[in-house]
Amino acid sequence: MPVSDRARQLALSAAQAAADKLATDVVILDVSDQLVITDAFLIASAPNERQVSAIVDAVEERLRTTHDVKPVRREGAREGRWVLLDFIDIIVHVQHSEERAFYALERLWKDCPTIPFVDSALESRGAGSQAAESE
């Protein structure tokens, strides 16, 4: 069963919130065929604990204000190296870059399809530079 529309919307909104806080390597995996507990994983990285925390806060805020959802579970916030937010439909993993490389969640879930995500800030910069080139 493919990822639900709600899960897709939540994942894309969370991904944009993470990207807005300069998360790197933002990936959304459709795990709906592999797991019954959730539809999608959002994985994002940050170079330090403070930025991990800022990304987590931004994701929580965005999903609360735009979709009226709160995580049912939040783990790892104290250490700030790998924070997991469980929104039931999606699970958000924000990892320190070192943990991301070591645990390689994408490799563990390599059989799962990805959900395309394009950072709107990059998209608008690209459109702006294309407009400038055509002038």
DRENDO-1510 file (C-alpha; in Angstrom, 1 decimal, always signed):
<recs>
REC; n; res; u; v; w
REC; 1; MET; +0.0; +0.0; +0.0 .
REC; 2; PRO; +1.6; +3.3; -1.0 .
REC; 3; VAL; +2.1; +6.2; +1.4 .
REC; 4; SER; -1.1; +8.0; +2.3 .
REC; 5; ASP; -1.8; +11.5; +1.1 .
REC; 6; ARG; -1.7; +12.8; +4.7 .
REC; 7; ALA; +1.6; +11.2; +5.4 .
REC; 8; ARG; +3.0; +12.7; +2.1 .
REC; 9; GLN; +1.8; +16.2; +3.1 .
REC; 10; LEU; +3.2; +15.9; +6.6 .
REC; 11; ALA; +6.5; +14.6; +5.3 .
REC; 12; LEU; +6.9; +17.3; +2.7 .
REC; 13; SER; +5.9; +20.0; +5.2 .
REC; 14; ALA; +8.4; +18.7; +7.8 .
REC; 15; ALA; +11.1; +18.4; +5.1 .
REC; 16; GLN; +10.6; +22.1; +4.2 .
REC; 17; ALA; +10.7; +23.1; +7.8 .
REC; 18; ALA; +14.0; +21.2; +8.2 .
REC; 19; ALA; +15.4; +22.7; +5.0 .
REC; 20; ASP; +14.5; +26.2; +6.2 .
REC; 21; LYS; +16.7; +25.6; +9.3 .
REC; 22; LEU; +19.6; +24.5; +6.9 .
REC; 23; ALA; +19.2; +20.8; +7.4 .
REC; 24; THR; +21.4; +18.8; +4.9 .
REC; 25; ASP; +20.7; +15.6; +3.0 .
REC; 26; VAL; +17.0; +15.8; +3.5 .
REC; 27; VAL; +15.4; +12.5; +2.4 .
REC; 28; ILE; +11.9; +11.1; +2.6 .
REC; 29; LEU; +11.5; +7.3; +2.4 .
REC; 30; ASP; +8.2; +5.6; +1.7 .
REC; 31; VAL; +8.3; +2.7; +4.2 .
REC; 32; SER; +4.6; +1.9; +4.0 .
REC; 33; ASP; +5.1; -1.4; +2.3 .
REC; 34; GLN; +7.7; -2.5; +4.9 .
REC; 35; LEU; +6.3; -1.2; +8.2 .
REC; 36; VAL; +2.8; -1.2; +9.6 .
REC; 37; ILE; +3.6; +1.4; +12.3 .
REC; 38; THR; +4.2; +4.4; +9.9 .
REC; 39; ASP; +4.1; +5.4; +6.3 .
REC; 40; ALA; +7.2; +7.5; +5.9 .
REC; 41; PHE; +10.6; +8.3; +7.4 .
REC; 42; LEU; +12.1; +11.8; +7.0 .
REC; 43; ILE; +15.8; +11.8; +7.5 .
REC; 44; ALA; +17.8; +15.0; +7.9 .
REC; 45; SER; +21.3; +16.0; +9.1 .
REC; 46; ALA; +23.0; +18.8; +10.9 .
REC; 47; PRO; +26.6; +19.5; +11.7 .
REC; 48; ASN; +26.2; +20.2; +15.4 .
REC; 49; GLU; +23.8; +19.5; +18.3 .
REC; 50; ARG; +22.5; +23.1; +18.4 .
REC; 51; GLN; +21.4; +22.9; +14.8 .
REC; 52; VAL; +19.8; +19.4; +15.4 .
REC; 53; SER; +17.7; +21.0; +18.1 .
REC; 54; ALA; +16.7; +24.0; +16.0 .
REC; 55; ILE; +15.6; +21.7; +13.1 .
REC; 56; VAL; +13.6; +19.5; +15.5 .
REC; 57; ASP; +11.9; +22.6; +17.0 .
REC; 58; ALA; +11.1; +24.0; +13.5 .
REC; 59; VAL; +9.6; +20.7; +12.4 .
REC; 60; GLU; +7.4; +20.4; +15.5 .
REC; 61; GLU; +6.3; +24.0; +15.1 .
REC; 62; ARG; +5.5; +23.7; +11.4 .
REC; 63; LEU; +3.4; +20.5; +11.8 .
REC; 64; ARG; +1.6; +21.9; +14.8 .
REC; 65; THR; +0.7; +25.1; +13.2 .
REC; 66; THR; -0.1; +23.9; +9.6 .
REC; 67; HIS; -1.4; +20.4; +10.3 .
REC; 68; ASP; -2.5; +20.6; +14.0 .
REC; 69; VAL; -0.4; +17.5; +14.9 .
REC; 70; LYS; +2.0; +16.9; +17.7 .
REC; 71; PRO; +4.5; +14.1; +18.1 .
REC; 72; VAL; +3.3; +11.2; +20.2 .
REC; 73; ARG; +6.9; +10.5; +21.1 .
REC; 74; ARG; +10.2; +12.5; +21.1 .
REC; 75; GLU; +13.4; +10.7; +21.8 .
REC; 76; GLY; +17.1; +11.8; +22.0 .
REC; 77; ALA; +16.5; +15.5; +22.5 .
REC; 78; ARG; +18.7; +15.7; +25.6 .
REC; 79; GLU; +21.8; +14.4; +23.8 .
REC; 80; GLY; +21.0; +16.3; +20.6 .
REC; 81; ARG; +22.9; +13.9; +18.3 .
REC; 82; TRP; +19.9; +11.9; +17.0 .
REC; 83; VAL; +16.4; +13.1; +17.7 .
REC; 84; LEU; +13.4; +11.0; +16.7 .
REC; 85; LEU; +9.9; +12.5; +16.4 .
REC; 86; ASP; +7.0; +10.1; +16.0 .
REC; 87; PHE; +4.0; +11.7; +14.4 .
REC; 88; ILE; +2.4; +8.2; +13.7 .
REC; 89; ASP; +2.0; +8.8; +10.0 .
REC; 90; ILE; +5.6; +9.8; +9.7 .
REC; 91; ILE; +8.7; +9.4; +11.8 .
REC; 92; VAL; +11.3; +12.2; +11.6 .
REC; 93; HIS; +15.0; +11.4; +12.3 .
REC; 94; VAL; +17.2; +14.5; +12.7 .
REC; 95; GLN; +20.8; +13.3; +13.1 .
REC; 96; HIS; +24.2; +14.8; +13.7 .
REC; 97; SER; +26.2; +14.3; +10.5 .
REC; 98; GLU; +28.5; +11.8; +12.2 .
REC; 99; GLU; +25.5; +9.6; +13.3 .
REC; 100; ARG; +24.0; +9.9; +9.9 .
REC; 101; ALA; +27.1; +8.5; +8.3 .
REC; 102; PHE; +27.6; +5.8; +10.9 .
REC; 103; TYR; +24.0; +4.4; +11.1 .
REC; 104; ALA; +23.2; +5.0; +7.3 .
REC; 105; LEU; +19.5; +4.6; +7.6 .
REC; 106; GLU; +19.1; +5.1; +3.8 .
REC; 107; ARG; +21.2; +2.0; +3.3 .
REC; 108; LEU; +19.1; +0.0; +5.8 .
REC; 109; TRP; +15.9; +1.0; +3.9 .
REC; 110; LYS; +17.4; +1.0; +0.4 .
REC; 111; ASP; +14.6; -1.1; -1.0 .
REC; 112; CYS; +12.0; +1.6; -0.1 .
REC; 113; PRO; +11.1; +4.3; -2.7 .
REC; 114; THR; +11.9; +7.9; -2.0 .
REC; 115; ILE; +9.4; +10.7; -2.0 .
REC; 116; PRO; +10.8; +13.6; -4.1 .
REC; 117; PHE; +11.5; +16.8; -2.1 .
REC; 118; VAL; +12.8; +20.0; -3.5 .
REC; 119; ASP; +13.7; +22.8; -1.1 .
REC; 120; SER; +11.5; +25.8; -2.0 .
REC; 121; ALA; +14.3; +28.2; -1.3 .
REC; 122; LEU; +16.6; +26.4; -3.8 .
REC; 123; GLU; +13.7; +26.3; -6.3 .
REC; 124; SER; +13.0; +30.0; -6.0 .
REC; 125; ARG; +16.7; +30.8; -6.3 .
REC; 126; GLY; +16.9; +28.7; -9.4 .
REC; 127; ALA; +13.9; +30.5; -10.9 .
REC; 128; GLY; +15.4; +33.8; -10.0 .
REC; 129; SER; +18.7; +33.0; -11.7 .
REC; 130; GLN; +17.0; +31.6; -14.8 .
REC; 131; ALA; +15.0; +34.9; -15.0 .
REC; 132; ALA; +18.3; +36.9; -14.7 .
REC; 133; GLU; +19.9; +34.8; -17.4 .
REC; 134; SER; +17.1; +35.3; -19.9 .
REC; 135; GLU; +17.3; +39.1; -19.5 .
</recs>
